[in-house]
Amino acid sequence: MIIVGICGASGSGKSTLAKRIKDSLACSCAIIGQDCYYKSFPQLPLQERMLINYDEPNIFDYEEMIADLECLQEGKPITKKGYDYTNHLRADTDELIEAPEVLIMEGIHMFHDQRLCSMMSLKVYMHVDIDICLLRRIKRDIKMRGRTIDNIAMQYIETVKPMYEKYIENYINDADFAIMRGGKNKMAIDAISAYLTTKVLAERFEKERIAEKEQPCVEDKGSLIDDDD
């Protein structure tokens, strides 16, 4: 299984890029968002959960993420994780994700844990102007997450921008390459798709070679009847 990591600021186009890459591939591919692995605090009332810093690295359960990746690498399915942004609680499902040939992991702190980075064949950083990211975030949070401008502005000032400056903008140093202009950059999509297609074909060839090598050798002992008789 080939693992691709996509990292960058909130609103930089990570999800869009992941979907475009998946659509461009002619092999099995799955996308997992890091947001699905937020730690959950059901014991706290909603008002307290709303005040938690959801933009700092340690809010994610890296141990669970790594355990799921290891299962997929072994060819075992995992359950699809989820998150309820309105109530700030985990919303996991019973739906299974089978091991794909390509797995795309995307999130704001996708490069924070070096154990995760070491599992990735390709690390991509979304290098998009932070003001553009903010405008995209406002549009998304209002439309898809039911938030108000005041709530978005408060979160941006208190956690989003500080965590971007402290952590996220520095992840570019861990990337194999950076993508400009967001997730609709066709040249970048085509380049990544070509790279992954080559990797997938190489892995398929290697699996076939190993399978052929492991097949038992049948010795030809010839006919049991002597032709001269």
Z-matrix of the N, CA and C atoms (Angstrom, degrees):
N
C 1 1.454
C 2 1.525 1 110.21
N 3 1.322 2 115.20 1 131.88
C 4 1.465 3 121.21 2 179.67
C 5 1.524 4 108.88 3 -97.42
N 6 1.308 5 117.10 4 124.80
C 7 1.464 6 121.56 5 -178.16
C 8 1.520 7 109.84 6 -106.77
N 9 1.336 8 115.48 7 127.85
C 10 1.461 9 122.57 8 176.99
C 11 1.524 10 108.20 9 -112.50
N 12 1.314 11 117.56 10 130.67
C 13 1.453 12 121.55 11 176.30
C 14 1.522 13 110.38 12 -107.82
N 15 1.330 14 116.19 13 131.85
C 16 1.464 15 121.21 14 177.26
C 17 1.518 16 107.98 15 -121.80
N 18 1.329 17 116.08 16 123.43
C 19 1.461 18 121.93 17 -174.94
C 20 1.528 19 109.69 18 -128.20
N 21 1.329 20 116.19 19 155.26
C 22 1.452 21 119.96 20 177.96
C 23 1.509 22 110.86 21 159.58
N 24 1.308 23 116.54 22 176.21
C 25 1.458 24 122.00 23 -177.35
C 26 1.522 25 111.43 24 -65.26
N 27 1.311 26 116.11 25 158.06
C 28 1.450 27 121.60 26 172.96
C 29 1.526 28 108.99 27 -61.37
N 30 1.325 29 117.10 28 126.63
C 31 1.458 30 120.75 29 -178.55
C 32 1.518 31 114.20 30 90.02
N 33 1.320 32 117.75 31 7.27
C 34 1.470 33 120.87 32 -177.31
C 35 1.528 34 113.13 33 -83.92
N 36 1.334 35 117.35 34 -10.39
C 37 1.458 36 120.18 35 178.22
C 38 1.515 37 114.93 36 103.38
N 39 1.329 38 117.33 37 21.14
C 40 1.467 39 120.94 38 -178.47
C 41 1.529 40 111.95 39 -61.69
N 42 1.332 41 115.90 40 -49.16
C 43 1.469 42 120.38 41 -178.15
C 44 1.526 43 111.24 42 -64.21
N 45 1.329 44 115.84 43 -40.46
C 46 1.466 45 120.17 44 179.40
C 47 1.524 46 110.42 45 -62.52
N 48 1.321 47 116.32 46 -46.14
C 49 1.464 48 119.93 47 179.20
C 50 1.521 49 111.02 48 -60.69
N 51 1.334 50 116.38 49 -45.15
C 52 1.467 51 120.47 50 -179.72
C 53 1.526 52 111.06 51 -57.83
N 54 1.331 53 117.07 52 -44.29
C 55 1.468 54 120.82 53 -179.54
C 56 1.525 55 111.23 54 -66.78
N 57 1.338 56 116.67 55 -40.57
C 58 1.469 57 119.59 56 179.87
C 59 1.527 58 110.89 57 -65.07
N 60 1.325 59 116.81 58 -39.23
C 61 1.469 60 120.16 59 178.19
C 62 1.525 61 109.79 60 -64.54
N 63 1.329 62 116.20 61 -46.51
C 64 1.468 63 120.19 62 179.94
C 65 1.517 64 111.07 63 -57.51
N 66 1.335 65 116.76 64 -45.26
C 67 1.461 66 121.08 65 -178.84
C 68 1.528 67 112.62 66 -65.31
N 69 1.336 68 116.18 67 -23.61
C 70 1.470 69 119.93 68 -177.19
C 71 1.523 70 113.00 69 -85.92
N 72 1.323 71 117.16 70 -11.72
C 73 1.462 72 121.05 71 -175.33
C 74 1.517 73 112.27 72 -92.85
N 75 1.324 74 115.80 73 147.52
C 76 1.465 75 121.90 74 177.92
C 77 1.527 76 110.40 75 -105.99
N 78 1.315 77 116.18 76 35.35
C 79 1.466 78 121.48 77 179.57
C 80 1.526 79 107.88 78 -138.97
N 81 1.316 80 117.07 79 174.12
C 82 1.461 81 120.12 80 178.27
C 83 1.532 82 109.36 81 -70.74
N 84 1.329 83 115.11 82 133.68
C 85 1.469 84 120.30 83 -176.33
C 86 1.521 85 109.33 84 -146.97
N 87 1.325 86 116.42 85 139.10
C 88 1.468 87 121.75 86 177.37
C 89 1.521 88 108.86 87 -130.24
N 90 1.329 89 115.22 88 150.66
C 91 1.468 90 121.84 89 178.68
C 92 1.526 91 108.80 90 -118.68
N 93 1.310 92 116.35 91 131.59
C 94 1.462 93 121.14 92 175.41
C 95 1.522 94 108.48 93 -126.21
N 96 1.329 95 116.22 94 125.00
C 97 1.456 96 121.04 95 178.18
C 98 1.516 97 111.34 96 -89.20
N 99 1.304 98 116.50 97 138.71
C 100 1.466 99 120.48 98 179.71
C 101 1.527 100 111.47 99 -61.55
N 102 1.334 101 117.26 100 -27.93
C 103 1.465 102 120.79 101 179.54
C 104 1.524 103 112.38 102 -57.99
N 105 1.331 104 116.70 103 -26.32
C 106 1.468 105 120.25 104 179.66
C 107 1.523 106 112.08 105 -66.32
N 108 1.314 107 116.49 106 -15.05
C 109 1.459 108 121.37 107 -177.07
C 110 1.529 109 112.71 108 -108.22
N 111 1.328 110 116.89 109 23.22
C 112 1.462 111 119.56 110 171.77
C 113 1.525 112 108.92 111 -58.90
N 114 1.315 113 116.70 112 140.62
C 115 1.461 114 119.89 113 171.39
C 116 1.521 115 108.28 114 -68.65
N 117 1.311 116 116.02 115 144.98
C 118 1.459 117 120.62 116 -176.21
C 119 1.527 118 110.66 117 -109.67
N 120 1.328 119 115.38 118 144.29
C 121 1.470 120 120.73 119 -178.83
C 122 1.529 121 109.60 120 -129.65
N 123 1.338 122 117.60 121 66.04
C 124 1.465 123 120.84 122 -177.32
C 125 1.519 124 113.57 123 -65.06
N 126 1.330 125 117.20 124 -18.86
C 127 1.456 126 120.52 125 -179.12
C 128 1.530 127 112.10 126 -74.99
N 129 1.333 128 117.43 127 -14.61
C 130 1.463 129 121.07 128 -179.44
C 131 1.526 130 110.76 129 -94.38
N 132 1.329 131 117.78 130 145.80
C 133 1.468 132 119.41 131 175.01
C 134 1.524 133 110.76 132 -66.97
N 135 1.326 134 117.17 133 158.89
C 136 1.461 135 122.24 134 -175.81
C 137 1.518 136 112.16 135 -54.88
N 138 1.313 137 118.20 136 -42.19
C 139 1.461 138 120.95 137 -177.56
C 140 1.523 139 111.86 138 -61.20
N 141 1.335 140 116.70 139 -34.56
C 142 1.467 141 119.87 140 177.76
C 143 1.526 142 111.00 141 -76.59
N 144 1.331 143 116.30 142 -37.01
C 145 1.462 144 119.70 143 178.18
C 146 1.522 145 111.04 144 -63.51
N 147 1.325 146 116.58 145 -32.70
C 148 1.457 147 121.12 146 -179.95
C 149 1.526 148 112.19 147 -67.32
N 150 1.329 149 117.01 148 -22.21
C 151 1.458 150 121.34 149 -177.34
C 152 1.528 151 113.44 150 -91.20
N 153 1.329 152 117.23 151 -4.72
C 154 1.462 153 120.82 152 179.92
C 155 1.530 154 109.69 153 -69.21
N 156 1.320 155 116.29 154 144.42
C 157 1.466 156 121.32 155 177.62
C 158 1.531 157 109.21 156 -79.96
N 159 1.335 158 116.16 157 101.74
C 160 1.453 159 121.30 158 -178.54
C 161 1.530 160 112.35 159 -89.46
N 162 1.323 161 117.04 160 9.03
C 163 1.462 162 121.08 161 -178.79
C 164 1.524 163 113.17 162 -112.26
N 165 1.331 164 116.63 163 2.06
C 166 1.464 165 118.98 164 178.48
C 167 1.526 166 109.25 165 -94.13
N 168 1.312 167 117.98 166 153.21
C 169 1.475 168 121.55 167 -171.49
C 170 1.519 169 115.03 168 -58.99
N 171 1.322 170 117.47 169 -40.93
C 172 1.461 171 119.74 170 -171.22
C 173 1.526 172 114.41 171 -79.55
N 174 1.326 173 117.05 172 6.08
C 175 1.461 174 119.94 173 174.86
C 176 1.527 175 111.15 174 -77.11
N 177 1.344 176 115.72 175 -10.32
C 178 1.462 177 120.49 176 -179.62
C 179 1.527 178 111.02 177 -98.94
N 180 1.333 179 115.59 178 146.60
C 181 1.463 180 121.66 179 179.41
C 182 1.532 181 108.91 180 -90.61
N 183 1.322 182 115.70 181 89.49
C 184 1.466 183 120.54 182 -177.15
C 185 1.520 184 112.13 183 -69.91
N 186 1.324 185 117.13 184 -31.62
C 187 1.464 186 119.79 185 -179.86
C 188 1.530 187 110.41 186 -63.44
N 189 1.328 188 116.11 187 -42.92
C 190 1.460 189 120.44 188 178.91
C 191 1.534 190 110.82 189 -67.05
N 192 1.321 191 115.53 190 -39.02
C 193 1.458 192 120.54 191 179.62
C 194 1.529 193 110.72 192 -62.46
N 195 1.309 194 116.40 193 -46.80
C 196 1.463 195 121.40 194 -178.92
C 197 1.533 196 110.42 195 -65.74
N 198 1.332 197 116.91 196 -40.28
C 199 1.462 198 120.59 197 178.98
C 200 1.527 199 110.66 198 -61.38
N 201 1.331 200 117.09 199 -40.33
C 202 1.461 201 120.64 200 178.34
C 203 1.530 202 111.25 201 -66.47
N 204 1.326 203 116.86 202 -41.55
C 205 1.461 204 120.21 203 179.02
C 206 1.522 205 111.26 204 -63.35
N 207 1.313 206 116.29 205 -40.04
C 208 1.466 207 120.18 206 179.37
C 209 1.527 208 110.80 207 -64.84
N 210 1.333 209 116.79 208 -37.45
C 211 1.468 210 120.18 209 176.56
C 212 1.525 211 110.71 210 -62.44
N 213 1.328 212 116.01 211 -46.39
C 214 1.461 213 120.01 212 -179.91
C 215 1.522 214 111.30 213 -63.57
N 216 1.329 215 116.92 214 -38.18
C 217 1.464 216 120.32 215 178.18
C 218 1.524 217 111.48 216 -63.58
N 219 1.321 218 116.54 217 -28.12
C 220 1.459 219 121.31 218 178.39
C 221 1.532 220 111.99 219 -85.86
N 222 1.348 221 115.57 220 1.35
C 223 1.456 222 119.63 221 179.48
C 224 1.511 223 114.16 222 85.52
N 225 1.342 224 117.90 223 10.49
C 226 1.465 225 122.09 224 -179.34
C 227 1.539 226 110.12 225 -96.56
N 228 1.326 227 117.91 226 143.99
C 229 1.474 228 120.04 227 178.58
C 230 1.527 229 111.37 228 -76.05
N 231 1.318 230 116.12 229 158.60
C 232 1.465 231 122.43 230 174.61
C 233 1.523 232 108.35 231 -125.85
N 234 1.325 233 116.88 232 162.22
C 235 1.458 234 120.17 233 175.67
C 236 1.533 235 109.36 234 -84.17
N 237 1.322 236 115.27 235 144.38
C 238 1.463 237 120.78 236 -178.78
C 239 1.521 238 110.10 237 -74.99
N 240 1.326 239 115.56 238 123.65
C 241 1.460 240 121.02 239 179.46
C 242 1.531 241 110.18 240 -87.25
N 243 1.334 242 116.41 241 161.34
C 244 1.457 243 120.14 242 179.69
C 245 1.521 244 111.28 243 -154.32
N 246 1.334 245 115.55 244 169.20
C 247 1.458 246 119.75 245 179.41
C 248 1.524 247 110.09 246 -145.14
N 249 1.328 248 115.61 247 136.79
C 250 1.466 249 123.53 248 178.59
C 251 1.528 250 107.87 249 -97.02
N 252 1.350 251 117.08 250 104.03
C 253 1.461 252 121.71 251 -175.69
C 254 1.528 253 112.21 252 -72.41
N 255 1.314 254 117.22 253 -22.68
C 256 1.464 255 120.25 254 -179.76
C 257 1.519 256 111.42 255 -74.19
N 258 1.335 257 115.84 256 -44.29
C 259 1.467 258 120.67 257 -178.49
C 260 1.523 259 113.24 258 -99.29
N 261 1.339 260 116.51 259 -2.53
C 262 1.472 261 121.75 260 179.52
C 263 1.527 262 111.60 261 55.08
N 264 1.337 263 114.83 262 53.57
C 265 1.457 264 121.90 263 179.04
C 266 1.524 265 109.84 264 -140.35
N 267 1.324 266 115.54 265 152.38
C 268 1.460 267 119.69 266 174.41
C 269 1.521 268 108.97 267 -63.98
N 270 1.334 269 115.12 268 146.98
C 271 1.460 270 121.25 269 179.56
C 272 1.529 271 108.41 270 -138.15
N 273 1.332 272 116.01 271 59.97
C 274 1.459 273 121.48 272 -178.07
C 275 1.531 274 110.93 273 -68.05
N 276 1.320 275 115.50 274 157.90
C 277 1.461 276 121.11 275 -178.79
C 278 1.523 277 110.43 276 -124.34
N 279 1.329 278 114.98 277 175.39
C 280 1.469 279 121.09 278 175.65
C 281 1.525 280 111.00 279 -95.04
N 282 1.325 281 116.89 280 -2.32
C 283 1.464 282 121.18 281 -179.12
C 284 1.530 283 110.30 282 -63.92
N 285 1.319 284 115.70 283 137.26
C 286 1.463 285 120.02 284 -177.56
C 287 1.522 286 111.85 285 -95.65
N 288 1.310 287 115.65 286 142.34
C 289 1.461 288 122.83 287 171.12
C 290 1.523 289 106.60 288 -109.79
N 291 1.322 290 116.37 289 114.94
C 292 1.459 291 120.62 290 178.14
C 293 1.533 292 109.71 291 -79.75
N 294 1.313 293 115.57 292 154.90
C 295 1.464 294 120.39 293 -179.77
C 296 1.521 295 110.47 294 -62.64
N 297 1.343 296 118.43 295 118.34
C 298 1.468 297 121.09 296 179.57
C 299 1.530 298 111.01 297 -93.28
N 300 1.313 299 116.12 298 172.57
C 301 1.460 300 119.57 299 173.87
C 302 1.533 301 110.21 300 -75.96
N 303 1.349 302 115.97 301 -33.51
C 304 1.465 303 121.18 302 177.29
C 305 1.518 304 108.89 303 -127.32
N 306 1.314 305 116.34 304 128.59
C 307 1.464 306 121.88 305 176.08
C 308 1.522 307 108.32 306 -117.78
N 309 1.336 308 116.09 307 125.69
C 310 1.466 309 121.35 308 178.76
C 311 1.521 310 108.55 309 -106.68
N 312 1.320 311 116.01 310 122.69
C 313 1.465 312 122.81 311 177.21
C 314 1.533 313 108.13 312 -109.98
N 315 1.334 314 117.13 313 126.29
C 316 1.461 315 118.61 314 -179.29
C 317 1.524 316 111.00 315 -132.33
N 318 1.347 317 115.66 316 142.49
C 319 1.454 318 119.88 317 179.80
C 320 1.518 319 112.09 318 175.31
N 321 1.324 320 116.10 319 164.39
C 322 1.469 321 120.61 320 -175.77
C 323 1.526 322 112.21 321 -68.79
N 324 1.343 323 116.97 322 -27.89
C 325 1.471 324 120.28 323 -179.82
C 326 1.527 325 111.14 324 -120.34
N 327 1.331 326 115.68 325 35.43
C 328 1.456 327 120.35 326 -176.40
C 329 1.525 328 112.27 327 -63.38
N 330 1.343 329 118.04 328 -22.90
C 331 1.465 330 120.71 329 -178.46
C 332 1.532 331 112.36 330 -104.15
N 333 1.315 332 117.51 331 12.10
C 334 1.468 333 119.61 332 -175.91
C 335 1.524 334 112.49 333 -72.39
N 336 1.335 335 116.81 334 -42.91
C 337 1.466 336 121.16 335 -177.26
C 338 1.526 337 108.62 336 -92.23
N 339 1.309 338 116.21 337 118.36
C 340 1.460 339 120.40 338 -176.38
C 341 1.527 340 113.05 339 -66.63
N 342 1.326 341 116.99 340 -22.65
C 343 1.464 342 119.50 341 175.81
C 344 1.523 343 109.82 342 -65.93
N 345 1.326 344 116.46 343 -39.20
C 346 1.458 345 121.06 344 176.76
C 347 1.525 346 110.70 345 -66.29
N 348 1.332 347 115.38 346 -45.32
C 349 1.470 348 120.08 347 -179.39
C 350 1.522 349 111.41 348 -57.65
N 351 1.328 350 116.10 349 -38.55
C 352 1.472 351 120.06 350 -177.61
C 353 1.525 352 111.73 351 -68.46
N 354 1.336 353 117.84 352 -17.67
C 355 1.453 354 121.62 353 -179.93
C 356 1.529 355 111.98 354 -88.90
N 357 1.331 356 116.32 355 -9.08
C 358 1.463 357 120.95 356 -174.77
C 359 1.522 358 111.70 357 -90.76
N 360 1.328 359 115.72 358 135.90
C 361 1.462 360 121.02 359 174.23
C 362 1.517 361 111.09 360 -83.76
N 363 1.331 362 116.30 361 -23.96
C 364 1.457 363 121.28 362 -177.65
C 365 1.520 364 109.16 363 -147.10
N 366 1.333 365 116.14 364 131.86
C 367 1.464 366 121.87 365 179.81
C 368 1.534 367 108.79 366 -120.97
N 369 1.327 368 115.39 367 120.36
C 370 1.465 369 122.05 368 -175.13
C 371 1.527 370 109.77 369 -117.40
N 372 1.316 371 116.04 370 133.23
C 373 1.468 372 121.04 371 178.31
C 374 1.521 373 109.59 372 -113.72
N 375 1.331 374 116.24 373 132.71
C 376 1.459 375 121.98 374 179.06
C 377 1.536 376 108.66 375 -87.96
N 378 1.314 377 116.03 376 106.81
C 379 1.466 378 121.70 377 -175.71
C 380 1.533 379 109.13 378 -98.70
N 381 1.344 380 115.48 379 83.74
C 382 1.458 381 122.68 380 -175.00
C 383 1.525 382 109.36 381 -122.97
N 384 1.337 383 116.69 382 140.09
C 385 1.461 384 121.85 383 -179.67
C 386 1.528 385 110.12 384 -53.53
N 387 1.332 386 116.59 385 133.01
C 388 1.458 387 121.90 386 -174.35
C 389 1.524 388 112.67 387 -62.44
N 390 1.335 389 117.97 388 -29.41
C 391 1.469 390 120.45 389 177.39
C 392 1.521 391 111.23 390 -67.97
N 393 1.330 392 116.38 391 -38.63
C 394 1.466 393 120.69 392 176.32
C 395 1.527 394 109.46 393 -64.30
N 396 1.329 395 116.29 394 -41.17
C 397 1.467 396 120.72 395 178.18
C 398 1.522 397 111.14 396 -59.72
N 399 1.327 398 116.45 397 -41.05
C 400 1.467 399 120.73 398 -179.62
C 401 1.524 400 110.77 399 -63.33
N 402 1.328 401 117.20 400 -45.68
C 403 1.464 402 120.65 401 179.90
C 404 1.534 403 110.71 402 -60.98
N 405 1.332 404 116.46 403 -41.50
C 406 1.466 405 120.09 404 178.54
C 407 1.524 406 110.51 405 -66.02
N 408 1.330 407 116.05 406 -38.70
C 409 1.470 408 120.67 407 -179.90
C 410 1.523 409 110.75 408 -64.09
N 411 1.330 410 117.00 409 -42.91
C 412 1.469 411 120.92 410 179.16
C 413 1.525 412 110.27 411 -59.21
N 414 1.323 413 116.02 412 -48.52
C 415 1.460 414 121.27 413 -179.12
C 416 1.519 415 110.91 414 -60.91
N 417 1.336 416 116.81 415 -44.75
C 418 1.464 417 121.24 416 -178.48
C 419 1.526 418 111.72 417 -66.52
N 420 1.333 419 117.13 418 -47.10
C 421 1.459 420 120.34 419 -174.90
C 422 1.525 421 112.67 420 -66.94
N 423 1.309 422 116.84 421 -32.88
C 424 1.461 423 119.83 422 177.76
C 425 1.521 424 110.39 423 -73.14
N 426 1.320 425 115.96 424 -45.17
C 427 1.469 426 121.40 425 -174.99
C 428 1.517 427 112.76 426 -75.13
N 429 1.342 428 117.57 427 -43.18
C 430 1.461 429 120.64 428 -170.50
C 431 1.526 430 113.99 429 -104.02
N 432 1.333 431 117.98 430 -22.68
C 433 1.464 432 119.38 431 -174.27
C 434 1.529 433 113.19 432 -119.65
N 435 1.323 434 116.63 433 5.09
C 436 1.457 435 120.83 434 173.32
C 437 1.511 436 115.47 435 63.63
N 438 1.314 437 117.71 436 31.36
C 439 1.470 438 120.68 437 -177.87
C 440 1.527 439 111.31 438 -97.88
N 441 1.331 440 115.00 439 159.77
C 442 1.457 441 120.90 440 -179.99
C 443 1.524 442 110.35 441 -96.75
N 444 1.324 443 115.97 442 162.97
C 445 1.466 444 120.83 443 177.71
C 446 1.525 445 110.56 444 -59.45
N 447 1.323 446 117.30 445 -42.56
C 448 1.471 447 120.79 446 -179.31
C 449 1.521 448 111.28 447 -61.86
N 450 1.340 449 116.35 448 -42.12
C 451 1.461 450 120.63 449 179.94
C 452 1.518 451 110.91 450 -65.98
N 453 1.334 452 116.70 451 -42.37
C 454 1.467 453 121.84 452 179.33
C 455 1.522 454 110.43 453 -64.07
N 456 1.332 455 116.67 454 -44.07
C 457 1.464 456 121.14 455 -178.70
C 458 1.522 457 111.53 456 -63.92
N 459 1.340 458 116.73 457 -42.86
C 460 1.459 459 120.63 458 179.91
C 461 1.527 460 110.89 459 -62.83
N 462 1.336 461 116.05 460 -45.76
C 463 1.464 462 119.68 461 -179.66
C 464 1.524 463 111.02 462 -64.74
N 465 1.328 464 116.31 463 -39.48
C 466 1.465 465 120.16 464 -179.07
C 467 1.529 466 110.65 465 -62.48
N 468 1.318 467 117.12 466 -45.86
C 469 1.464 468 121.78 467 -177.41
C 470 1.527 469 111.57 468 -69.30
N 471 1.345 470 116.44 469 -40.96
C 472 1.467 471 120.68 470 -172.76
C 473 1.529 472 113.86 471 -82.99
N 474 1.338 473 118.17 472 -33.97
C 475 1.470 474 118.89 473 -174.93
C 476 1.533 475 114.76 474 -130.45
N 477 1.327 476 117.15 475 -43.52
C 478 1.471 477 119.71 476 -172.29
C 479 1.524 478 111.54 477 -62.82
N 480 1.322 479 116.87 478 -56.15
C 481 1.469 480 120.79 479 -177.38
C 482 1.534 481 112.12 480 -65.06
N 483 1.358 482 119.31 481 -46.57
C 484 1.473 483 118.77 482 178.35
C 485 1.525 484 113.60 483 -58.94
N 486 1.338 485 117.25 484 -40.79
C 487 1.460 486 120.29 485 -179.18
C 488 1.531 487 111.28 486 -71.43
N 489 1.327 488 115.79 487 -31.71
C 490 1.473 489 119.35 488 175.50
C 491 1.526 490 109.74 489 -63.27
N 492 1.317 491 115.85 490 -46.86
C 493 1.466 492 120.06 491 -177.30
C 494 1.523 493 112.31 492 -70.11
N 495 1.326 494 116.85 493 -32.38
C 496 1.466 495 120.23 494 -177.93
C 497 1.522 496 112.50 495 -81.08
N 498 1.328 497 116.83 496 -37.70
C 499 1.463 498 120.28 497 -173.13
C 500 1.532 499 113.99 498 -122.16
N 501 1.323 500 115.73 499 -60.46
C 502 1.466 501 120.87 500 -162.63
C 503 1.520 502 113.75 501 -62.15
N 504 1.333 503 117.75 502 -43.25
C 505 1.467 504 118.49 503 -178.12
C 506 1.528 505 112.06 504 -65.10
N 507 1.333 506 116.73 505 -20.05
C 508 1.470 507 120.46 506 -179.94
C 509 1.529 508 113.12 507 -84.64
N 510 1.334 509 117.30 508 -13.10
C 511 1.460 510 119.96 509 179.86
C 512 1.521 511 112.33 510 -66.29
N 513 1.312 512 116.58 511 -15.29
C 514 1.460 513 119.19 512 177.79
C 515 1.526 514 111.19 513 -58.45
N 516 1.336 515 116.22 514 -26.96
C 517 1.465 516 120.88 515 179.86
C 518 1.525 517 112.66 516 -70.91
N 519 1.346 518 116.99 517 -16.77
C 520 1.465 519 120.84 518 179.47
C 521 1.522 520 112.39 519 -96.87
N 522 1.343 521 116.44 520 -6.26
C 523 1.462 522 120.62 521 -173.85
C 524 1.526 523 111.97 522 -83.16
N 525 1.330 524 115.24 523 153.80
C 526 1.463 525 121.12 524 172.73
C 527 1.518 526 110.37 525 -76.94
N 528 1.319 527 116.39 526 -36.56
C 529 1.460 528 120.28 527 170.27
C 530 1.524 529 109.78 528 -160.32
N 531 1.332 530 115.75 529 162.28
C 532 1.460 531 122.08 530 -177.51
C 533 1.523 532 110.29 531 -111.30
N 534 1.330 533 115.26 532 149.48
C 535 1.461 534 121.90 533 -179.91
C 536 1.526 535 109.52 534 -113.73
N 537 1.310 536 115.65 535 129.23
C 538 1.457 537 121.70 536 177.92
C 539 1.531 538 109.53 537 -91.79
N 540 1.330 539 116.21 538 158.74
C 541 1.468 540 125.51 539 169.90
C 542 1.523 541 114.73 540 69.12
N 543 1.303 542 119.76 541 6.06
C 544 1.452 543 120.74 542 173.60
C 545 1.514 544 115.63 543 96.11
N 546 1.353 545 114.51 544 -168.46
C 547 1.457 546 120.78 545 -169.98
C 548 1.509 547 116.37 546 -77.69
N 549 1.341 548 118.69 547 -2.73
C 550 1.453 549 120.94 548 179.92
C 551 1.529 550 112.65 549 -102.04
N 552 1.324 551 116.25 550 14.14
C 553 1.461 552 121.80 551 179.56
C 554 1.534 553 108.81 552 -70.77
N 555 1.338 554 116.27 553 100.54
C 556 1.466 555 121.30 554 -172.84
C 557 1.528 556 113.10 555 -63.11
N 558 1.329 557 116.68 556 -38.79
C 559 1.461 558 119.55 557 179.30
C 560 1.522 559 110.91 558 -60.55
N 561 1.332 560 116.00 559 -41.49
C 562 1.460 561 120.67 560 179.34
C 563 1.521 562 110.80 561 -67.05
N 564 1.325 563 116.50 562 -42.67
C 565 1.465 564 120.87 563 179.46
C 566 1.524 565 110.69 564 -61.05
N 567 1.331 566 116.44 565 -45.70
C 568 1.465 567 120.78 566 -179.85
C 569 1.531 568 111.59 567 -63.13
N 570 1.340 569 115.93 568 -40.20
C 571 1.471 570 119.89 569 -179.48
C 572 1.527 571 111.14 570 -65.89
N 573 1.333 572 116.10 571 -43.90
C 574 1.463 573 120.19 572 179.98
C 575 1.524 574 110.41 573 -66.88
N 576 1.335 575 116.36 574 -41.89
C 577 1.463 576 120.66 575 179.10
C 578 1.522 577 111.32 576 -60.56
N 579 1.329 578 116.66 577 -43.15
C 580 1.465 579 120.75 578 179.45
C 581 1.525 580 111.04 579 -63.61
N 582 1.318 581 116.47 580 -42.72
C 583 1.468 582 121.54 581 178.76
C 584 1.530 583 110.77 582 -61.40
N 585 1.347 584 115.98 583 -47.66
C 586 1.463 585 120.32 584 -177.59
C 587 1.527 586 111.78 585 -67.41
N 588 1.317 587 116.70 586 -37.15
C 589 1.471 588 120.05 587 177.87
C 590 1.524 589 110.23 588 -61.31
N 591 1.324 590 116.15 589 -43.10
C 592 1.464 591 120.65 590 177.92
C 593 1.526 592 110.96 591 -62.28
N 594 1.337 593 116.22 592 -42.77
C 595 1.471 594 120.89 593 179.74
C 596 1.532 595 111.38 594 -64.81
N 597 1.336 596 116.28 595 -42.08
C 598 1.455 597 120.69 596 -179.63
C 599 1.531 598 110.65 597 -63.32
N 600 1.324 599 116.71 598 -45.61
C 601 1.465 600 120.45 599 179.27
C 602 1.524 601 111.13 600 -62.07
N 603 1.338 602 116.33 601 -38.97
C 604 1.464 603 120.24 602 178.68
C 605 1.523 604 110.84 603 -65.27
N 606 1.331 605 117.21 604 -40.40
C 607 1.464 606 120.45 605 179.33
C 608 1.526 607 110.86 606 -67.44
N 609 1.333 608 116.24 607 -39.97
C 610 1.467 609 119.20 608 177.80
C 611 1.525 610 110.93 609 -62.01
N 612 1.322 611 116.01 610 -44.26
C 613 1.475 612 120.88 611 179.50
C 614 1.523 613 110.37 612 -61.25
N 615 1.338 614 116.46 613 -42.57
C 616 1.465 615 120.33 614 -179.19
C 617 1.523 616 111.14 615 -65.14
N 618 1.332 617 117.68 616 -40.32
C 619 1.459 618 121.02 617 178.71
C 620 1.523 619 110.88 618 -64.45
N 621 1.330 620 116.41 619 -40.89
C 622 1.466 621 120.33 620 178.23
C 623 1.523 622 110.97 621 -65.19
N 624 1.330 623 115.89 622 -39.40
C 625 1.468 624 119.96 623 -179.95
C 626 1.522 625 110.49 624 -64.45
N 627 1.328 626 116.47 625 -42.84
C 628 1.465 627 120.85 626 179.93
C 629 1.521 628 110.54 627 -66.32
N 630 1.344 629 115.57 628 -41.74
C 631 1.466 630 119.88 629 -179.84
C 632 1.530 631 111.24 630 -62.33
N 633 1.317 632 116.88 631 -41.01
C 634 1.467 633 121.14 632 178.77
C 635 1.531 634 110.77 633 -66.42
N 636 1.312 635 114.93 634 -37.99
C 637 1.469 636 120.12 635 -178.57
C 638 1.518 637 111.12 636 -67.71
N 639 1.345 638 115.87 637 -31.83
C 640 1.461 639 120.50 638 -176.51
C 641 1.521 640 112.56 639 -84.45
N 642 1.336 641 117.11 640 -9.98
C 643 1.459 642 119.56 641 178.57
C 644 1.529 643 110.19 642 -66.89
N 645 1.338 644 118.06 643 136.92
C 646 1.477 645 120.15 644 -179.55
C 647 1.521 646 111.31 645 -64.53
N 648 1.309 647 114.19 646 141.45
C 649 1.471 648 119.89 647 179.36
C 650 1.528 649 108.84 648 -84.89
N 651 1.339 650 116.56 649 124.54
C 652 1.468 651 121.06 650 179.78
C 653 1.526 652 108.78 651 -96.28
N 654 1.309 653 115.38 652 119.26
C 655 1.467 654 119.97 653 -178.46
C 656 1.520 655 110.36 654 -79.69
N 657 1.308 656 116.83 655 129.56
C 658 1.462 657 121.83 656 177.90
C 659 1.530 658 108.94 657 -86.24
N 660 1.326 659 115.14 658 106.07
C 661 1.465 660 119.72 659 -176.42
C 662 1.533 661 111.69 660 -90.79
N 663 1.344 662 116.15 661 1.51
C 664 1.463 663 119.14 662 179.26
C 665 1.515 664 112.13 663 77.24
N 666 1.310 665 115.86 664 -175.70
C 667 1.462 666 121.67 665 -178.15
C 668 1.526 667 111.10 666 -75.92
N 669 1.325 668 114.91 667 145.02
C 670 1.456 669 119.16 668 178.27
C 671 1.541 670 111.03 669 -81.60
N 672 1.349 671 116.51 670 -8.51
C 673 1.471 672 121.27 671 179.92
C 674 1.521 673 109.91 672 -102.90
N 675 1.293 674 117.03 673 127.73
C 676 1.456 675 121.90 674 178.31
C 677 1.519 676 109.39 675 -74.70
N 678 1.350 677 115.11 676 122.74
C 679 1.458 678 119.77 677 -177.57
C 680 1.530 679 113.03 678 -61.35
N 681 1.351 680 117.05 679 -23.02
C 682 1.465 681 119.79 680 -176.79
C 683 1.511 682 113.58 681 -80.00
N 684 1.369 683 117.01 682 -13.32
C 685 1.471 684 119.36 683 -176.72
C 686 1.515 685 110.96 684 -74.36
